[in-house]
Amino acid sequence: MDEIKNKVSESGIVTIDLENFYVEGERVIFDIKQVLFQGLILKEKEFREFIKSTDWSFYQNKIVGICCSVDAIVPTWAYMLLSIAIEPFATKLFFGTLNDIENFLFIEKISQLDIKKYINARIVIKGCGDKFVPTNAYVQLTVLLKPIAKSIMYGEPCSTVPLFKAKN
């Protein structure tokens, strides 16, 4: 009787699961529209008073995005003042929406990746999982690995979509 071999495990394929890059923590947004006069104008004196009088502890240990969801002209310094107020409480603080936060967090993790172990590797970037992974994370990981990888595939090791193969 012939021995059954696991060709996938013997292939030397390295799998990267971007779900492992997911940063745990509650994400919240501070939408500056709530402090705009008539939803359109930022009044500096009132805004500074709002900053001073607000209990920012709500943002304790949270990943926070600051944004403005309405079409209003908000001076850059207003976001800067908000960041000064929220930062002592937040785990991480960004300018942007919830989607922007996910992009920032994944890009931060990808930038910390030790790519030496992927030199000349046959890589599968795993798809389909339980946690949301922004498409930008897949794009940025591919851009990072392409110059050093032997090949890049997407999917599962047993069923992949070939994306890139280095020329010999």
Secondary structure, 3 states (H helix, E strand, C coil): CCCCCCHHHHCCEEEEEHHHHCCCCCEEEEEHHHHCECCCECCHHHHHHHHHHCCHHHHCCCEEEEECCCCCCCCHHHHHHHHHHHCCCCCEEEECCHHHHHHHHHHHHHHCCCHHHHCCCEEEEECCCCCCCCHHHHHHHHHHHCCCCCEEEEEECCEEEEEEECCC
